[in-house]
């Protein structure tokens, strides 16, 4: 495939004017503090139709803020989907809670009431619903279950900013919705995260926590912002083909790691030993967020259209499993299912044809050292994430390129 036809594993999504906003915040000395934070709270709150919104330095920090604001009894249990971003249950552990994992739907990887309810005990205080890959969990039904059982419902919306179920935004069905604005998400703000809060008392606790919370240094924030902008530039398809793709081809030829980030046990090792600390959202992050809110709905619609083209091109193809079609799905990540023993072969086949893909950061937490039951019989099965390959369907890519991806997968499946 020609250089101009290459497809990155992720096209970092920054709105027009992001570099000017970054430089403006640096020049005016408003990287850390400034008026954009409250303006972003108001605009994000209105877009979500949520009573209260607060920001944090990262998605992880936002989840910690959510747990601190809910003030659940220490030692109580929180039910997580077994397939999730493993840092989340580590945050709960660090704050003195006990993660309990429930099974998930084998097609969506989301948990519903039928998965959660068998794990509810007199020690259960909360449930975290994860809208994985941009597909909403059965959130209305989970909200009803939690209300009946007197449990707090949190929503992990890191993959689902802008997902609506019957017109209502995810993140507003439960007690707290948690959002991430990291570079790999659909609404990156050069870092940052947020929570949407329903209850006034919980909101007041969150406000007081943030009053004394630290903020990252202006230098580190500006450096991170510039790094994200450079990654935006490098993940433009043409630039990617001239730069990172060439490095990936060389790494593949030499049998080296394909620029993969830490996952699983390696990922959570540093978080297990860290001291929990909530940090505030920076003015720079909020300023980018204000720009993002003008574009995110159109971005999500474009990603959904590309995913539809890819799905149509893969219907009936043997050896792969496509995500179930849903009008609510925004496909922040397109999770292609494949036998765990064949995942790398497919990934290498696609890379040789100009299509870079990503192994998921999600993990089957029941198989990680931090959560493994030492008394339970150990399974020799492959972890769920080993059967997933993420494909970019962001609107920076054309529908023609989506058809090329489907064609390359069909070629591999038929080989």
N, C-alpha and C positions, 0 to 999 in steps of 0.2 A: 504494500500500500504506500502511496506517495506520502511525503512528509506533510503535505497540506491536508491529508485525510486522517491524520492521527486523532485519537480520542483519549483525553486524560481520564484518570480514575475519578477525579473530582474537579469541577470548574468552580473555583472560589467565587462566591456571589457577592460582589460589592456594587452599590448603586453609583450612578454618575455623580461626580463631584467628591468622591471619598478622599482622594489624595489632597484636594484643596482644603477639605475639612480638617484632615490630619495636620497639614502645614499651618492652617489658620489657628488651630488650637495651640500648636507649639509656639508660634510667633506671639500670640496674645497671652501666653502663660496660663492657658485654660485647659491643659491636658487632664489635670486631676479634678479640680473643682470649677464650677461654672453654672450658668443658667440652663444648660441643655438637660441636666438631670431631671429637674422638676417638669420641664416641658415634655421630656420623653415619657415620664410617668403619666402625665395627663393624656398624651396622645395614644400611648399603648393601652391605657385603661379604657379609653373611649373605643378603640379598635376592637378590644376584647369584649367590651361591655361587662367589665368586672368592677366591683365596688372599690378595690384597693390594688395598687401595684407598687412593688418595691424592687430596686435593682441590687445586684451583687457583682463581684469582680469576675466570676465564672459561673458556669452551670453547676459545678460541684458546690461552690460557695452558696449559690442560691438554694440548693437542696438542704444544706446545713442551716441556712437561715429559716427555711420552712420548718424543719424539725425543732429548732430552738423556739420559734414563735408558737408552734402548736403546744409545746411544753408537755409532751406525753410523759407518763410515769417512767422513770428510769428502770431498766430491766424488762420492760414490756416488749412484746413481739410485734414486728411489722412484717406483713406478708408482701413478698416481692415475686414477680414472675421469674421462673428459674432461668430464662434467657433474657439477659438485660446487660446494661453497661455495669461491670462489676464494681466500679468505684462507688456507685450509689449505696449498695449494702455495706461497703466498708465505712462510708461516712456514718451510717447508722450505728455500726459497731463502735466506732470511735466515740460516739456520743452516748454510749451506754445502752443501746437497744439490741435486740436479738433478731437478726434477719431469719425469716422462715420462707422457704421457696415452694411455690406451687407450680404445677404443670402448665403448659401453654397449648394453644391450638397449634397443631402441626403445620398448618398452612400459613397462618398469619403471624405466628410466634407471639401473639398477645394472649393474655389471660382474661377469662370471663368469670361470672359468678360460679359456674360449675367447677371451675378450677380453684377458686379462692375459698369457697365456703367450707370444704372438708378440712381446711387448715385453721379455721377459726377456733380458738380456745378462750378460756377465761383470762389468759395472759395477753391476748391480742388487743392492741390499741389502735393500729392503723393498717391501711392497705395502700400500696403504691401501684397505681395502674400505669403501665407503659404503653404509649402509642408508637409501636416499633416501626421503623423504616418509613413513617409517614402515614401508616394505616391506623385509624382509630380503633382502640379496644371497644368492646361493648360497654361504653362508659355510663350510659343512662341506667342500665341494669346493675352495674357495679355500684353506682350511687344509691340506688334503691336498697341494695343488699346492705351497704354500710350504714344507711340510715336506720334500717330495721334492727341491726345488731349493735348500734351505738358506737360505730367505729369511725375514725377520721379517714377520709379518702384524699390521698395526694395523687396528682397526675404528673407523670414525667412526659413533658411535651418537647423534649430536646429534638426529636425528629418530626415534630408535628405543629410547628408554629404556623398558624393559618388554617389548620384543618377544622372544618365545621361539620357537625352532625345535626341534621335537621335545622340548619341555620345557626346553631349555637356553637361557639368556639370551644374546642377542647381546652382544658385548663380552667374552665369555669363551671364544670359539673360538680367537682368535689369541693373540699375545704380549701385546698391550695393547689395551684398549678405551677409547675416548675419549668422554666424555659432556659435554653442555652443559646448563646450567640457566638459560639466558637467558630473558627474558620471553616470547619467541615460541615456546618449546619446550613440550612437554607436561608437564614437571616443573620449572617455573621456581622458583628459590630466591632471588629478588631478586638475581640474578647468581650466578656460580660455575660450576665445572666439576669433573670428576673423571676419574681413570684407574683402570682395573682391570688389575692386573698378575699374570701367571702365574708368572714366574721370580723366585726369591729374590734373585739377584744384581742383576737389574734393579730390583727393589723397593728394595734397599738403596741403590742409586744415587739413586733418586727421593727416598728419605727424606733423604739427605744434601743433595741440592739444595734441598729445602724447608726444611732447618734454617737456611739463610742467605738464603732468599728473602724479599723485602719483602712487605708487605701494604698495601693501600690505606688511606687515612686513615679514621678513624671517621666524620668528617663526610661524606666523599664516599660512604661505604657507606650511611650512614643516609639521605642524600639520594636515592641510587639506590633504596633500599628503599621509600621513600615514593613515589617516582615510579612504581615498578612497581605499588604498591598502588592509586594513583590510576588507572593504566591498567586495572587489574582492574575498578575501579568503573565507569569510562567504557565498558568493553566488556561490561558487563551489557546485554542486549538493550534493555531499556526506557530506561536512561540513555543508551545509544548513540543511540537514536532521537531523544532530546531534545537531544543535544549534537553529537557528532562527525558524525553523519549529516547534520545540517542544514548543517554547514560543507562537507561533501563535495558535497552537492547544489548549493550555491552555486558551489563551485569547478568543478564540471562545467558549469554554466550559463555560467560566464565563460571556459571553456576552459583552466583552470589545472591544474597538477599535483595529483593526487589523494592528497596526503600520502604519496607513495611514498618509501621510503628509498633511499639510494645503492646502486647495483648495479654489477657489472662493473668497467670501468676506473676509474670514479669511486670505487667502494668500496675497491679495493685500493691506490689511489695513496698513501694515508697509511701503509699497512702496509709498503709497499716501502721507505720511507725511515726506518722506525722502528728503534730499537735493540731487539733481542730481549731480553725480560726475563720470567722466570717469576715469578708472584706467588701467594701462598698463599690458600687458602680462608678466608673470615672466619667467625667464630663465628655472626654473624647469618645468613649463608647456610646454614651447617650446621644451625642451629636450625629454619629453614624446611624444610630437606631432611628432617629427622626427621619433621615433620608430613606432608610430601608422601608419604613412603613408606607411610603408613597409608592413602592414598587412591588412589595412582597406578594400581593394577591395575583398580580399579572405574572410574576415569576413562577408561583405555584401552578397557575393554570398552564403555563408553557411546559413545565416539567411533566404535568399530567398528560398533556397531549403527546409528548415524546414517548412517555412510557406506554401509552396506548399503541403507538406505532410499533414499538418493540414487542409488546405482547401479541399483537396481531401477526407479526412476523415469526413468532415462536410457537404459536398454537399447534398442538399436535406433534411437536418435535420430541423424539425419544431422547432419553438420557438426561433431560433437564426438566426442572419444575418451575413454572412461572408463578408469580404471586397472584392470588385471586383478584379478579377485576372488581373494583369498587369505585363508585363516584366520589366517595369521601377521601380516597387515598391520594396523597400528593407526591408520593414516590421521592421523598428526600433522598432515599437510597432505593435502588431497584434490586431486591434480593433474589438472585437466581439460585435455585436449588439444584444440586448435582450430587452424585454419590461422593462421599468424602474421599474415597480412593482415587477419584478422577478429577477432583477440583483443580489441582495444580496443573494437570495435563491440559485442561480447558483453558486455564489462565495463561499458560505459556503459548498455546495455540493462538489465542486472541492477541497477545502482545506481539507475536511475530507478524500479525496482520494489521498492526497499528492501533490496537484497542487495548488500553491499559485498564485493569480492573483492580479491585481492592478486596482483601480478606476482611471480613467484618470485625469491628472492635467489640461487638457483643460477645458474651460468653455464657456457656452453660455453667452457672455458678455452683451447681451441685458437684461439679468435678474439679473445682478449684480448692487449693490447699486451705485457704482462709475459711472456707465454709464446709469442708468435707466432714462428714460424720465418721469419726474413727471407728465406731462400733458397727457401722453398717457394712454390709457386704459390698466390696468394690466391684464395679462393673468394668468390663473390657470394651464397652461400646465406644464409638467415636463421639466426641462432644458435638452438640448440635451445630455450633458455629463452623465446624469443619466441612459442613455440607452447603455453605453459603458463599456466594461470590457477588460482590456489589458492583453494579454497573451504573455509570453516570447517565442520567437522562435530562440534565439541566437544559434550559432553553438556549444557552450559549451554543449548543450543538443543534445542527439542522436535522430535520426529519430524514433527509437522505442518509445522514450518518447513522441514524437509528436503524435504518434498513440495512446498512452495511454491517452493523453489529449483529443483527439477526442472521444475515447471510453467513457470516463467519461462524456463528454458533451452529447453524444448520450443517455447514461443511464438517465441523468437528463431530457432530452427532452422527453423521452418516459415514464417517471414516471407519 
